[in-house]
Amino acid sequence: MTYCVGICLKDGLVFLSDTRTNAGVDQIGTFRKMTLFQKDQDRFFTLMSAGNLAITQAVKEILLQGQLLNGKNLWTVDNAHDAAVVVGDAIKQVFDRDNKALEKAGIDFNCNLIFGGQVKDERPRLFNIYSAGNFIEATPETCYFQIGESKYGKPILDRVLNYVTPLNLATKCALISMDSTLNSNISVGLPLDLLVYEKNSLTASKLVTMDESNPYFQMIHQLWGEKLRAAFNSISEPSWSGAHKSSAISAPAKKMGPVPIHRQPPKPKATPATKSKPAAKKTAGSKKKVVRKA
């Protein structure tokens, strides 16, 4: 599997990806999931991939070769949005070529990409591109995307990040998010590729590959675990008696009562059988009583 996170901020972009792929317990490989595209002081793009490795490598190769897709490629587009369209068109081309064969083999066409960067005189932009070739763009309200094993690293991103977060703080947040994922999922693994792109630089000035020997990542791995345990231990335990108001767990909810407890109904008591009285027989000479009105 994979874990990649891309963050779009006022001051630039942060990209982080792992390098582990696996197709079973004993089929573990290391493949780079980050690809960089640069044209001298004109544009800079980053692509991160998750999904079927053969599909994502095919898409990447089309882009690297500069193949024209509807008359455009990454080196000629006018803006980052059109660059995302080119990436989507590359996915569609691979789909048209390979999907029937994949269906026969019982394999889904699985491809998910984070793509972002900047064209000169335009702001940095970030996109999440799907298997169908369509995409969405990050906004100040939703400033990051994740692909792959996203659930373990999402809570720290939601609590810390916003559009005006400084790049260094966002970098630390992304690495803690990755560490949480590494700690909980064996299908994500080191080394990591990290790029911090500064707005208008149009170059990879802060690019590093990190493994278990990296001192900063070692420090994050150790301290984050320690600080989490310390924070956990500093929170009061629940008070069922209500003696401590701030930790009174038994306080009733305002909009709903407690969960009802259903008990086994009592068994019905056995009653003695009663004999029914025989119906009165009509005699031949009996007459109906007539009531006359006055």
GIJO-V776893 format. One line per field, one symbol per residue. phi: phi as a letter, one per 20 degrees, with the letter a starting at -180 (. if undefined). burial: 1 if it has 16 or more other C-alpha atoms within 10 Angstrom, else 0. Layout:
phi = ???
burial = ???
This chain:
phi = .bcccccdcgeqcccbbececbcqfdddcdcfddcdccchlcabcccccboffffffffffgfffmgfclncbfedfebfffffffffffffffffedffffffemdfedbccdcaqbdgmcffcccdddfenebcdfcgfcdbcccnfeffefgfffedfbfegfgfffffffffgffffgfdcfedbffddccdeegmflbefccbddcfeffffgffgffffffffffffeefffdeenfdffdfeefffedbffffdedfffffffdffdeeffffeeefefcffddeef
burial = 111111111111111111111100000000001101110000111111111110110011011000111001111010111011111111111110001000000000111111111111000111111110111011000011111111011100100011100010011011111111110000111111111111110111000001000000100010000000000000000000000000100000000000000000000000000000000000000000000000
